[in-house]
Amino acid sequence: MTDSHSNVSGAKGGMTARDIFSGAFRQPKPQSPVIDIGKQPACAGKFSITGVSRIRSGFLNDLLKPTFAATTVKQLADESREAAGKLQVLGIAKHVAVEVDEGSDGKLDVHFRCEDGSRFAVRTGVDVGGDEGTASIVGRLNNMWGGGESFEANYARGTKTAAAFRGVLAVPLAADPQRRFEVSACQASTNYRPYSSHDELRRSLSAALVSKQAGSMQHELAYTLAWREIMGLGHAASPSLRALAGHSVKSGIAYTCTHDDRDSQTVPTQGTLIKTMAEIAGLGGSVQMAKAQVDLQTNHALSSGYVLSVGAQAGALWSLLDQKTPSLADRFFVGGAHSVRGFEYRGIGPRDKSDSIGGDVFYAAGLSLLTPLPRVEALRGHLWANAGQCALLLNQPKTNPAEFMRFLSSPSASVGIGLVYRHSMVRAELSWCIPIAATPGDKLSAGLQFGLGFQFL
């Protein structure tokens, strides 16, 4: 049990401290004369918790600091509810009932009666994106050391991913589930044929600080050490791809800021997404580069169930020091059902023979109109227009201004019509695509194109 050191003020109007605290939850209808019980002085005396098998005293001290700092009934009620909610979010307890008794010293003694949280969880799932579907099995260990820590291991196989493993240890900071420290390890082997004649093996270790603010803002600062290998070149691999093959080691820091108040991540009807990322590598390793990317989307619900959506993406990659050519593993790729529709996956941008070799600068934009369909709420009509371009411009010995202007003014573009199915976990699209502009070397995908995933342009 923990004791508060705050002074106590007596209850007014003959009400006991317990009556006042309970009244803060009941919120009775105003009577005459009106007494604002939420402003009545009160403070916590002792705290106890039952029903949880593992919880650290240091974690409890951090969790309950706001509760013992409360000076009114309303503050005490709010902070008690907040602490109970954190126990559930962190998986320490499934359910928490808050009880209060008046102590012998007139203070309010708070007690949490909990149902112990599950220690282990296993689930299977399907992930889609990047023109690929993967099946995975996920194991999770909750509340490892009594402070809401968790470890999650994920093993996946897919249509392009031969095998992928990721393990993440997450530790909440100051008993706050919105702020955490994460350490992760990942290994993945991916087949990029037939878009480019190679496989990629990627191994990485990272450490990150993640902070979610009130509302819709999230910040992440991460350090990553990654070992990538471009391997398994086919007999028809182009000279450019052969020059980029082999090992590279990237040691860098990345900062990501995300504002997302959309009502859905798959088929939003309102809200805005603003995501910016900045990365710099060269703290050891063989890769010296700076990279920036921004993703934007805004959605507006019109009358009669129509929804207008506008999205845009852009990014740039600069080689630093003496490194002249960006690594293939860091380049941008454009095209496909999730990017610029009407083109093959990675079908827009620099190519050597049949190999997509990516670019160091790109942009893409999309305009969509979702229309209601009679009697089918989860299915919507879809009118859209997409445009985008990808090029190798920033790391050339001498940049030609005419080439840069051509890059900006001559995007590959397409229009189309289709259907969008809104599932609770994923978005499915079937589109009839009509490319209306293309640059030499682009791989078109006119006619029917199917997309399944979470994020679409």
Beta strands, then each sheet from edge to edge (+ up, - down):
strand 1: 2-3
strand 2: 44-50
strand 3: 93-102
strand 4: 108-116
strand 5: 120-129
strand 6: 132-142
strand 7: 150-158
strand 8: 161-173
strand 9: 176-191
strand 10: 199-212
strand 11: 217-231
strand 12: 246-260
strand 13: 271-285
strand 14: 289-301
strand 15: 307-319
strand 16: 351-352
strand 17: 355-356
strand 18: 361-372
strand 19: 379-391
strand 20: 412-422
strand 21: 427-437
strand 22: 447-453
sheet 1: 1+ 2- 4- 3+
sheet 2: 5+ 6- 7+ 8- 9+ 10- 11+ 12- 13+ 14- 15+ 18- 19+ 20- 21+ 22-
sheet 3: 16+ 17-
end
